[in-house]
Amino acid sequence: NDHGVPYKNCGKILVATNPEQFEKDLPGIIDRASNNGVKDLKLLSAEDVKFLEPNVDSCGGIYSPSTGIVDSHAFMLAMLGDAENSGAVLAVNCP
């Protein structure tokens, strides 16, 4: 983390709420993710989802261990700093 932006890798489960989503949509999501360089997704059965999240009813899902959360305000300030260091000027409340 070169910019000092707080983040946490907490993972995510994307769930299918019907069999069609599980059979048709989830494999496509995994393929698109893989084509974009995300190689750690895992297809989960309904039982796998229930084990990880007992209060979630699903037909299965995708587990993404590398998904995380970021402090969006700190991120935007870091991007502003990079832009200003490259000569940009932020103008707000301008007519």
Long-range contacts (C-beta under 8 A, 24 or more apart in sequence): 3-75, 3-78, 3-81, 3-82, 4-74, 4-78, 5-70, 5-71, 5-74, 5-75, 5-78, 6-70, 6-71, 6-74, 7-68, 7-69, 7-70, 7-71, 8-68, 8-69, 9-65, 9-66, 9-67, 9-68, 10-67, 10-68, 10-69, 11-63, 11-64, 11-65, 11-66, 11-67, 11-68, 12-63, 12-64, 12-67, 13-44, 13-49, 13-52, 13-53, 13-56, 13-61, 13-62, 13-63, 13-64, 14-61, 14-62, 14-64, 15-49, 15-56, 15-58, 15-59, 15-60, 15-61, 16-58, 16-59, 16-60, 16-61, 17-58, 17-59, 18-59, 19-59, 21-59, 22-59, 22-60, 22-61, 26-60, 26-61, 26-62, 29-62, 30-62, 33-64, 38-64, 38-66, 40-64, 40-65, 40-66
